[in-house]
Amino acid sequence: MASSTGKLCGPCEARYKTTTAVSWCMDCDEGLCSSCLEDHKVNKASEKHQTISVSQYVVIESVSSLIKQESKLNEKGTEIKSLGKTILPINEILSDVQVFLATKSLIEKLRKEQKRVLTLCNQNAAKESVLELSTDQQLNNLLSDLKYFGTIHMVRNPCQIETGAWEQPRAQLHVPITAVRDIDQTKLELIREISFENDFERNKVLVYTQDGQMSKSIAVDKYPFELVLINPHTVAVTCVEDKTINIVNIDDCVVKQKIKVRKPCCGLSYYADKLYALTEHTGIIEFDLAGNITRTIPVDVPNKKFIACYDNNGREIWRLDVADSGVTADTYGNYFASDFENGRLQMISADGKRTKLLLDLPEGNFMEGVFFDKNSSTLLVACGSRFARLYRVI
């Protein structure tokens, strides 16, 4: 590539490429193209190097050339004077013929040097150069009106040295108090009943308004079963027949992602950007929201009704045979667990030692799932495929 300034990129030349330089490194004394300039700035060895534009460097280079030419003229003048001093002693001690013979070669040298000096003097480089700075008139007007650049204030901050910091605190430990809810005192107050007996649609996720009106119907994989809330705009739903987890945007009514579990899911939960799927013969599989398996917690999943609490290593803490279709936790760590066939809702204490029957639906009604909203302290209970009830937990 041709360069209007005649300056090429040094690193590119080392790679046998011809690239026009746009900047010049004053420390490395070489040109840089736009790509190499970026690398030069982020390299730890050269990140503090001073760089200027090539046009600025060309001006500096021309001034430097003038200085070098002037230096050469001074050197030539010094040589001529030295020749003159050499001739004078010869003239005093030798005859005219001897002087003629002795100085003939010196005169030839002198003429050659004179010719070179005349050539240099006729070039523009030998002319006197003066650099002048002209400031913009607007800047002059600004400076003339400027009375001061700013003010200095002294700010005194409190001393940060703690006196007595070497003393060990005694009897001043703050023990966090964990709030608890007495399940024996817990009651449910019905807010509304939502009927969707005529809204049943196979392989769909149905979205309802707060007043119980269906607003959206979103197609998902076959046989949706468990559903958890990821955020106010997104839910995750297990699809038993296709053995997948569908991530659904309920605002846009689309399935954003399908996670292949490859095993039927008995339950689904969401916590701290992770999905937890309970599968038979494997245990609890932890997924990130990208669908990657991050770990597997081995848990025995017998083919019968139960609810159990496990630690992160899969060690069982407690187990109760009171639920099989849904479980949700309140703000205090207690659990609401639904029994599908018997249509019952039980409340279980956080330690799993106490239970309380909260709901017992009439015969023929099934309880498919529960969800507790910690922000409003409300409990949504899905009663089969016909209706749901919203309760206030008090």
C-alpha positions as CSV (number, residue, x, y, z in Angstrom):
1,M,0.0,0.0,0.0
2,A,1.4,3.4,-0.9
3,S,1.9,5.9,1.9
4,S,1.3,9.6,1.4
5,T,3.8,10.3,4.2
6,G,6.3,7.7,3.1
7,K,6.1,6.1,6.6
8,L,5.3,2.4,6.9
9,C,4.2,0.2,9.9
10,G,7.4,-1.3,11.4
11,P,5.8,-4.5,12.9
12,C,4.0,-5.2,9.6
13,E,7.3,-4.8,7.7
14,A,8.8,-7.4,10.0
15,R,6.0,-9.7,8.9
16,Y,6.7,-8.9,5.2
17,K,3.6,-6.8,4.9
18,T,3.4,-3.2,3.6
19,T,1.0,-1.1,5.6
20,T,0.7,2.6,5.9
21,A,1.6,4.0,9.4
22,V,-1.0,6.2,11.1
23,S,1.0,6.8,14.3
24,W,4.6,7.0,15.4
25,C,6.0,5.6,18.6
26,M,8.6,8.0,20.0
27,D,10.1,5.3,22.3
28,C,10.4,2.6,19.6
29,D,11.1,5.1,16.8
30,E,8.9,3.2,14.3
31,G,5.6,3.7,12.6
32,L,2.4,1.8,13.6
33,C,-0.7,1.0,11.6
34,S,-4.1,1.3,13.3
35,S,-4.2,-2.5,14.1
36,C,-0.6,-2.6,15.5
37,L,-1.3,0.7,17.4
38,E,-4.1,-1.1,19.4
39,D,-1.8,-4.0,20.2
40,H,0.9,-1.5,21.2
41,K,-1.4,0.2,23.7
42,V,-2.5,-3.0,25.5
43,N,1.0,-4.6,25.6
44,K,2.4,-4.3,29.1
45,A,5.9,-3.6,27.7
46,S,4.7,-0.6,25.5
47,E,1.5,0.6,27.1
48,K,3.3,3.7,28.5
49,H,5.1,4.6,25.3
50,Q,4.4,8.0,23.8
51,T,2.8,7.9,20.4
52,I,2.0,10.8,18.0
53,S,0.3,11.0,14.6
54,V,2.5,10.4,11.5
55,S,1.8,14.0,10.2
56,Q,3.2,15.4,13.5
57,Y,6.3,13.1,13.3
58,V,7.0,14.3,9.7
59,V,7.1,17.9,10.9
60,I,9.4,17.0,13.7
61,E,11.6,15.0,11.4
62,S,11.9,17.9,9.0
63,V,13.0,20.2,11.8
64,S,15.5,17.5,13.0
65,S,16.9,17.4,9.4
66,L,17.4,21.1,9.4
67,I,19.4,20.9,12.7
68,K,21.5,18.1,11.2
69,Q,22.3,20.1,8.0
70,E,23.3,23.1,10.1
71,S,25.6,20.8,12.1
72,K,27.2,19.6,8.9
73,L,27.8,23.2,7.8
74,N,29.5,24.0,11.1
75,E,31.7,20.9,10.7
76,K,32.7,21.9,7.2
77,G,33.6,25.4,8.4
78,T,35.8,23.9,11.1
79,E,37.6,21.7,8.6
80,I,38.3,24.7,6.3
81,K,39.7,26.7,9.2
82,S,41.9,23.7,10.1
83,L,43.3,23.5,6.6
84,G,44.1,27.2,6.7
85,K,46.0,26.8,10.0
86,T,47.9,23.9,8.4
87,I,49.0,26.0,5.4
88,L,50.3,29.0,7.4
89,P,53.2,27.1,9.2
90,I,54.2,25.5,5.9
91,N,54.5,28.9,4.2
92,E,56.8,30.2,6.9
93,I,59.5,27.5,6.8
94,L,59.5,26.4,3.1
95,S,60.5,28.2,-0.1
96,D,57.9,29.4,-2.6
97,V,58.4,26.3,-4.8
98,Q,58.2,24.0,-1.8
99,V,55.1,25.8,-0.6
100,F,53.5,25.4,-4.0
101,L,54.2,21.7,-4.1
102,A,53.2,21.1,-0.5
103,T,50.0,23.1,-0.7
104,K,48.8,21.9,-4.1
105,S,47.1,18.8,-2.7
106,L,45.7,20.8,0.2
107,I,44.2,23.4,-2.2
108,E,42.5,20.7,-4.2
109,K,41.0,19.4,-1.0
110,L,40.0,22.9,0.0
111,R,38.3,23.5,-3.4
112,K,36.3,20.3,-3.0
113,E,35.2,21.3,0.5
114,Q,34.3,24.8,-0.8
115,K,32.2,23.2,-3.5
116,R,30.4,21.0,-1.0
117,V,29.8,24.0,1.3
118,L,28.4,26.1,-1.6
119,T,26.0,23.2,-2.5
120,L,24.8,22.9,1.0
121,C,24.3,26.7,1.3
122,N,22.2,26.8,-1.8
123,Q,19.8,24.2,-0.4
124,N,16.6,25.1,1.6
125,A,18.0,23.1,4.5
126,A,20.8,25.7,5.1
127,K,18.3,28.5,5.3
128,E,17.5,29.8,8.8
129,S,14.3,28.3,10.1
130,V,12.2,29.8,12.8
131,L,9.3,28.0,14.5
132,E,6.4,30.3,15.4
133,L,3.4,29.5,17.5
134,S,0.1,31.3,16.7
135,T,-2.6,30.8,19.2
136,D,-6.3,30.8,18.2
137,Q,-8.0,34.2,18.8
138,Q,-10.9,32.5,20.6
139,L,-8.3,31.1,23.1
140,N,-6.8,34.5,23.6
141,N,-10.2,36.0,24.3
142,L,-11.0,33.2,26.7
143,L,-7.7,33.6,28.6
144,S,-8.2,37.4,28.8
145,D,-11.5,36.9,30.5
146,L,-10.3,34.1,32.8
147,K,-9.5,35.4,36.3
148,Y,-8.6,32.1,37.9
149,F,-8.6,28.4,37.1
150,G,-10.3,27.2,40.2
151,T,-10.4,27.2,44.0
152,I,-8.8,25.0,46.6
153,H,-10.8,23.8,49.6
154,M,-9.5,21.9,52.6
155,V,-11.8,19.0,53.6
156,R,-11.2,17.4,57.0
157,N,-12.4,13.8,57.3
158,P,-12.8,12.1,60.7
159,C,-9.9,10.0,61.9
160,Q,-10.2,6.4,60.9
161,I,-7.9,5.0,63.6
162,E,-9.9,2.9,66.1
163,T,-8.8,3.3,69.7
164,G,-9.0,0.2,71.7
165,A,-9.1,-2.0,68.6
166,W,-6.7,-4.4,70.2
167,E,-9.2,-5.3,72.9
168,Q,-11.2,-8.4,72.4
169,P,-15.0,-7.9,72.5
170,R,-16.6,-9.5,75.5
171,A,-20.3,-10.6,75.7
172,Q,-21.1,-8.4,72.7
173,L,-21.7,-11.0,70.0
174,H,-24.7,-10.2,67.8
175,V,-26.6,-13.5,67.3
176,P,-29.0,-13.3,64.4
177,I,-32.6,-14.0,65.4
178,T,-34.3,-16.3,62.9
179,A,-38.0,-15.5,62.5
180,V,-40.3,-18.5,62.7
181,R,-43.9,-19.2,61.9
182,D,-45.9,-21.5,64.1
183,I,-47.6,-23.9,61.7
184,D,-50.3,-24.6,64.4
185,Q,-51.3,-21.0,64.2
186,T,-51.2,-20.7,60.4
187,K,-54.5,-20.3,58.6
188,L,-55.7,-19.8,55.0
189,E,-58.1,-17.1,54.0
190,L,-59.7,-17.5,50.5
191,I,-59.2,-14.5,48.2
192,R,-60.7,-15.9,45.0
193,E,-61.5,-19.0,43.0
194,I,-60.3,-19.2,39.4
195,S,-62.3,-21.5,37.1
196,F,-60.7,-22.9,34.0
197,E,-62.8,-26.0,33.4
198,N,-63.6,-24.9,29.8
199,D,-60.0,-23.6,29.2
200,F,-58.2,-27.0,29.1
201,E,-55.8,-27.2,26.2
202,R,-53.4,-30.1,25.7
203,N,-49.7,-29.4,25.7
204,K,-50.2,-25.7,26.5
205,V,-49.2,-23.3,29.3
206,L,-52.1,-21.1,30.2
207,V,-51.6,-17.6,31.6
208,Y,-54.3,-15.9,33.7
209,T,-54.8,-12.3,34.9
210,Q,-55.2,-11.5,38.5
211,D,-59.0,-11.5,38.2
212,G,-59.0,-15.0,36.8
213,Q,-59.3,-14.4,33.1
214,M,-57.2,-16.4,30.7
215,S,-55.0,-14.0,28.7
216,K,-52.5,-16.3,26.9
217,S,-52.0,-19.8,25.7
218,I,-48.4,-21.0,24.9
219,A,-47.5,-24.2,23.1
220,V,-44.8,-26.4,24.8
221,D,-43.6,-30.0,24.5
222,K,-45.8,-32.9,25.3
223,Y,-47.4,-33.4,28.7
224,P,-46.4,-30.3,30.7
225,F,-46.3,-31.2,34.4
226,E,-44.2,-29.2,36.9
227,L,-43.8,-25.4,36.6
228,V,-41.6,-23.0,38.5
229,L,-41.2,-19.2,38.3
230,I,-37.7,-17.9,37.2
231,N,-38.7,-14.2,37.1
232,P,-41.9,-12.2,36.5
233,H,-41.5,-12.8,32.7
234,T,-40.1,-16.3,32.5
235,V,-41.2,-19.8,33.7
236,A,-39.7,-23.3,33.4
237,V,-41.9,-26.3,32.8
238,T,-41.2,-30.0,32.7
239,C,-42.6,-31.9,29.8
240,V,-42.8,-35.6,30.9
241,E,-43.3,-37.3,27.5
242,D,-40.6,-35.5,25.7
243,K,-38.3,-35.6,28.8
244,T,-37.4,-31.9,28.5
245,I,-37.5,-28.7,30.5
246,N,-39.0,-25.8,28.5
247,I,-37.9,-22.2,29.4
248,V,-41.0,-20.1,28.4
249,N,-41.2,-16.3,28.0
250,I,-44.8,-15.6,29.0
251,D,-44.6,-12.0,27.7
252,D,-43.7,-13.0,24.1
253,C,-45.5,-16.4,24.3
254,V,-42.5,-18.3,23.1
255,V,-40.3,-21.2,24.3
256,K,-36.9,-19.6,24.5
257,Q,-35.0,-22.8,25.2
258,K,-35.4,-26.6,25.6
259,I,-33.2,-28.5,28.0
260,K,-32.9,-32.2,27.3
261,V,-33.2,-34.1,30.5
262,R,-33.5,-37.5,28.7
263,K,-35.4,-38.9,31.8
264,P,-38.9,-38.3,33.2
265,C,-38.9,-35.5,35.8
266,C,-40.8,-36.1,39.0
267,G,-40.3,-32.5,40.3
268,L,-38.7,-29.1,39.4
269,S,-37.4,-26.3,41.5
270,Y,-35.4,-23.0,40.9
271,Y,-32.9,-21.4,43.2
272,A,-30.0,-18.9,42.6
273,D,-29.9,-19.2,38.8
274,K,-30.1,-23.0,38.9
275,L,-32.8,-25.5,38.0
276,Y,-33.2,-28.7,40.0
277,A,-34.9,-31.6,38.4
278,L,-35.9,-34.7,40.3
279,T,-35.5,-37.8,38.2
280,E,-36.1,-41.5,38.8
281,H,-33.0,-43.8,39.2
282,T,-30.7,-40.8,39.2
283,G,-31.6,-38.3,41.8
284,I,-31.5,-34.5,41.6
285,I,-29.9,-33.0,38.5
286,E,-28.7,-29.4,38.7
287,F,-28.8,-27.3,35.5
288,D,-27.6,-23.8,34.8
289,L,-30.0,-21.7,32.7
290,A,-28.0,-22.5,29.6
291,G,-29.0,-26.1,29.9
292,N,-25.6,-27.4,31.2
293,I,-25.5,-30.1,33.9
294,T,-23.5,-28.6,36.7
295,R,-23.8,-31.5,39.2
296,T,-25.9,-34.5,40.2
297,I,-27.0,-35.2,43.7
298,P,-27.7,-38.9,44.3
299,V,-31.1,-39.4,45.8
300,D,-33.2,-42.5,46.2
301,V,-36.6,-41.9,44.5
302,P,-38.9,-44.7,45.4
303,N,-42.1,-45.1,43.3
304,K,-44.4,-44.0,46.1
305,K,-45.9,-40.9,47.7
306,F,-43.4,-39.0,49.9
307,I,-41.7,-35.6,50.6
308,A,-38.1,-35.5,51.8
309,C,-35.4,-33.0,52.8
310,Y,-31.8,-33.6,51.7
311,D,-28.6,-31.6,52.1
312,N,-26.3,-30.7,49.2
313,N,-24.5,-34.0,49.3
314,G,-27.7,-36.0,49.0
315,R,-27.9,-37.0,52.7
316,E,-31.5,-37.4,53.8
317,I,-32.4,-35.2,56.7
318,W,-36.1,-36.2,57.0
319,R,-38.9,-37.9,55.0
320,L,-42.7,-37.9,55.3
321,D,-45.3,-39.9,53.4
322,V,-47.8,-37.0,53.1
323,A,-47.5,-35.6,49.6
324,D,-46.9,-36.5,46.0
325,S,-47.9,-33.8,43.6
326,G,-46.4,-30.4,44.7
327,V,-44.3,-28.7,47.3
328,T,-43.5,-25.0,48.0
329,A,-41.7,-23.2,50.9
330,D,-42.8,-20.1,52.8
331,T,-40.6,-17.2,54.0
332,Y,-39.8,-19.1,57.2
333,G,-38.7,-22.4,55.7
334,N,-41.9,-24.3,56.4
335,Y,-43.4,-26.3,53.5
336,F,-46.8,-26.6,51.9
337,A,-47.2,-30.1,50.3
338,S,-50.1,-31.3,48.2
339,D,-51.5,-34.9,48.0
340,F,-53.0,-35.4,44.5
341,E,-55.3,-38.4,45.1
342,N,-56.6,-37.5,48.5
343,G,-57.0,-33.8,47.6
344,R,-55.2,-32.6,50.8
345,L,-52.8,-29.8,51.6
346,Q,-50.4,-30.3,54.5
347,M,-48.1,-27.8,56.1
348,I,-44.8,-29.2,57.4
349,S,-42.4,-27.5,59.8
350,A,-38.9,-26.6,58.7
351,D,-37.4,-29.4,60.7
352,G,-39.9,-31.9,59.4
353,K,-41.1,-32.9,62.9
354,R,-44.7,-31.4,62.8
355,T,-47.5,-31.3,60.2
356,K,-50.8,-29.6,60.0
357,L,-53.7,-30.3,57.6
358,L,-54.7,-27.0,56.0
359,L,-57.1,-28.1,53.2
360,D,-59.2,-31.3,52.6
361,L,-61.1,-31.1,49.3
362,P,-64.3,-33.0,48.8
363,E,-64.1,-36.5,47.4
364,G,-63.4,-36.5,43.6
365,N,-61.3,-33.3,43.7
366,F,-57.6,-33.7,43.1
367,M,-54.8,-31.4,44.2
368,E,-52.2,-31.0,41.4
369,G,-49.8,-28.3,42.7
370,V,-49.1,-25.4,45.0
371,F,-47.1,-22.1,44.7
372,F,-46.3,-19.6,47.5
373,D,-45.6,-16.0,46.6
374,K,-43.3,-14.6,49.3
375,N,-43.8,-11.0,48.2
376,S,-47.6,-11.0,48.9
377,S,-47.7,-14.0,51.3
378,T,-50.3,-15.7,49.1
379,L,-50.7,-19.4,48.3
380,L,-52.1,-20.6,44.9
381,V,-53.5,-24.1,45.0
382,A,-54.3,-25.9,41.7
383,C,-57.3,-28.2,42.2
384,G,-57.2,-30.7,39.3
385,S,-58.0,-29.3,35.8
386,R,-61.1,-27.5,36.8
387,F,-60.3,-24.6,39.2
388,A,-57.6,-23.0,41.3
389,R,-57.9,-21.1,44.6
390,L,-55.8,-18.2,45.8
391,Y,-55.4,-17.9,49.6
392,R,-53.9,-15.4,51.9
393,V,-51.6,-17.1,54.5
394,I,-52.2,-15.7,57.9
